[in-house]
Amino acid sequence: MDFELNKLVRPNIRALEPYSCARDEFKGMEAHVFLDANENPYNNPVNRYPDPLQEKLKGRLAPLKQVRPSQIFLGNGSDEAIDLVYRIFCTPGRDNVVAIAPTYGMYKVCADINDVEYRAVPLSPDWQLDAQALLRVADAQTKVIWICSPNNPTGNEFPREVIHEVLTCFGGIVVIDEAYSDFSSQVPFRTMLDRYPNLIVLNTFSKAWASAAIRLGMAFASEDIIALFNKVKYPYNVNLLTQEKACALIDDLATVDSWLAQIRRERDHVLPALSELPIVREVFPSDANFVLVRVTDANRIYRYLVEKGIVVRNRHRVQLCNDCLRITIGTRQENNELLGALRFYK
Ligand code: PMP
């Protein structure tokens, strides 16, 4: 399938003259008097605007993620990258996107905010993805296909061949949200950027990195796509404290790895224990740090757990997820508290 990035970009974005901030115009390290950005000179110590392109952090992330720094966009959570995909590629009231159902809710919310039609293709009852079904609902106005793998809320990841089929056969942008890929054992798609010019991969510091509060999301794509993200984003979209905290986390990868190993071990403990409970009808396989469980009465069990001070996510009202609860894997103590409470449920 031929891919022409320029044809996919909204005409107003193609023509956009981006804002040029003080820190874009002067980049040298030699200066010592900064009277260019109307900052307060008193160092408290966050008086200066942060690096708008987060170059130090991207330099640290690139080898870790096996991409070039120029293939990285950093944003205020991956939710910022999701919104930017619409603002760059989808003309409101005219273009559409295709996604699976059920999946992460922000793809649809951002479509609605941007007045872009959202076409949802249901997964099979065992949560499998049919590439041809996605491609069939796409038309000339389809700019983006969203695939979340491992998928939220179902927890499974899709076979690589199916995703390759979508990437090969679709002439628009394919976003693969790999927010949970650190919990799976498959090769992540961000290593395939040079093979697929239409690929955008999303990652986040909110899950494996245990840093949801710093709001740091990543998008990996070709240099040309990243240049578009940089053109449209707010000038200083990632604050200094977040950039510094992320660098400190990268200095201590051993801790991140130990969290991941522990969460995987806990997942192996929680899933079989849940299957043994009489109130559990089905535990769906998980490649993520959560598990989707079909129970006898999701609303009632949800309320029972809340009374015990335990909050899970009730997905009963989500398409195809009737009577399903989504349960995050916690610490051994938290998981045992949950399992104990469920054993006593009557
Ligand atoms: N993608 C998926 C699939 C998610 O489940 C979530 C958060 N629940 C996000 C993205 C959002 O991540 P962030 O915190 O980086 O905005």
Residues whose N, C-alpha, C, O or C-beta is under 5 A from the ligand:
A	BS01	PMP	G77 S78 D79 Y104 C148 N152 D177 A179 T204 S206 L216 G217
